[in-house]
């Protein structure tokens, strides 16, 4: 058990990582999907991990493993006007191996449920000649996306900030998870990247999280476009006015609590500091002792 706030954050971050068993299962499933699809289809780009798992910002409390595959152009004439049919065709191939797959409710991915609460979402795509990829849009059509762009964006930012940005992203996702999950994971990740984009260094983890909570309240209050210029997506389009206002209020309240916790720790009131952080993380912060 930790006796300093910094050690407690180290413990919390460790608890947010996949266990060795979960990591092994996830990696094995990625390899299996790669094998099945490359044997069944002509692929322009073999299946690879994307999303929080691919960017190493996954929080194990929400264990979704996202993958993408770019299929060969040979299939495009058949499915260019019906992405839904293509989703079900890919699902049928995977069903032969797993028998427990389905198309996601938003009609954009094939979903595989694993033991231990893990879930794999496979997004089928085609390479777009002008850059990025076409993925299903949920309405039989296709929309543009570019996960490799976001992967590079986060990796470069993390390197610039001494490998400290991704841990802050994971802590912000953990905060979101225990406080109602009002924000989508990808939106929140891009918010954190944007707020620290001009920074050359991050403060210690507790202070960085405190500032992230404070700054996020302003960024969430406004609309945020996908940083990839080839996209026309607004990352916060899912938020209605009430949800946005509620989330901004929660961020402001917990930013104030985090500021109090920093001051308490500075004054040597370590037990009280832990108590304040425990409120911020809704009773999921490591105990003092």
KAHUQUI-V679170 format. One record per residue. N is the residue number from 0. RES is the residue in one small letter. PSI is psi as a letter, one per 40 degrees, with the letter a starting at -180 (999 if undefined). Layout:
<<N RES PSI> <N RES PSI>>
//
This chain:
<<0 x i> <1 x i> <2 x e> <3 x i> <4 x d> <5 x d> <6 x d> <7 x d> <8 x d> <9 x d> <10 x d> <11 x d> <12 x d> <13 x d> <14 x d> <15 x e> <16 x i> <17 x i> <18 x i> <19 x d> <20 x d> <21 x d> <22 x d> <23 x d> <24 x d> <25 x d> <26 x d> <27 x d> <28 x d> <29 x d> <30 x d> <31 x d> <32 x d> <33 x d> <34 x d> <35 x d> <36 x d> <37 x d> <38 x d> <39 x d> <40 x i> <41 x h> <42 x h> <43 x d> <44 x h> <45 x i> <46 x h> <47 x i> <48 x h> <49 x a> <50 x a> <51 x d> <52 x d> <53 x d> <54 x e> <55 x f> <56 x f> <57 x i> <58 x h> <59 x e> <60 x e> <61 x g> <62 x g> <63 x h> <64 x h> <65 x h> <66 x i> <67 x i> <68 x h> <69 x h> <70 x i> <71 x i> <72 x e> <73 x d> <74 x e> <75 x d> <76 x d> <77 x d> <78 x e> <79 x d> <80 x e> <81 x g> <82 x d> <83 x d> <84 x d> <85 x d> <86 x d> <87 x d> <88 x d> <89 x d> <90 x d> <91 x d> <92 x d> <93 x d> <94 x d> <95 x d> <96 x d> <97 x d> <98 x e> <99 x f> <100 x i> <101 x i> <102 x h> <103 x i> <104 x d> <105 x e> <106 x f> <107 x e> <108 x i> <109 x h> <110 x h> <111 x h> <112 x h> <113 x i> <114 x i> <115 x e> <116 x e> <117 x i> <118 x h> <119 x h> <120 x h> <121 x h> <122 x h> <123 x h> <124 x i> <125 x i> <126 x h> <127 x h> <128 x d> <129 x e> <130 x i> <131 x a> <132 x i> <133 x h> <134 x i> <135 x i> <136 x e> <137 x e> <138 x f> <139 x e> <140 x a> <141 x i> <142 x i> <143 x i> <144 x i> <145 x g> <146 x d> <147 x d> <148 x d> <149 x d> <150 x d> <151 x d> <152 x d> <153 x d> <154 x d> <155 x d> <156 x d> <157 x d> <158 x d> <159 x d> <160 x f> <161 x f> <162 x f> <163 x e> <164 x d> <165 x d> <166 x d> <167 x d> <168 x d> <169 x d> <170 x d> <171 x d> <172 x d> <173 x d> <174 x d> <175 x d> <176 x d> <177 x e> <178 x f> <179 x e> <180 x f> <181 x d> <182 x i> <183 x i> <184 x d> <185 x d> <186 x d> <187 x d> <188 x d> <189 x d> <190 x d> <191 x d> <192 x d> <193 x d> <194 x d> <195 x e> <196 x d> <197 x e> <198 x i> <199 x e> <200 x i> <201 x i> <202 x a> <203 x i> <204 x d> <205 x d> <206 x d> <207 x d> <208 x d> <209 x d> <210 x d> <211 x d> <212 x d> <213 x d> <214 x d> <215 x d> <216 x d> <217 x d> <218 x d> <219 x d> <220 x d> <221 x i> <222 x i> <223 x h> <224 x i> <225 x h> <226 x e> <227 x h> <228 x e> <229 x e> <230 x i> <231 x e> <232 x h> <233 x h> <234 x e> <235 x e> <236 x d> <237 x e> <238 x h> <239 x i> <240 x d> <241 x d> <242 x d> <243 x d> <244 x d> <245 x d> <246 x d> <247 x d> <248 x d> <249 x d> <250 x d> <251 x d> <252 x d> <253 x d> <254 x d> <255 x d> <256 x d> <257 x d> <258 x d> <259 x d> <260 x d> <261 x d> <262 x d> <263 x d> <264 x d> <265 x d> <266 x e> <267 x e> <268 x g> <269 x d> <270 x d> <271 x d> <272 x d> <273 x d> <274 x d> <275 x d> <276 x d> <277 x d> <278 x d> <279 x d> <280 x f> <281 x f> <282 x e> <283 x e> <284 x i> <285 x i> <286 x i> <287 x i> <288 x 999>>
//
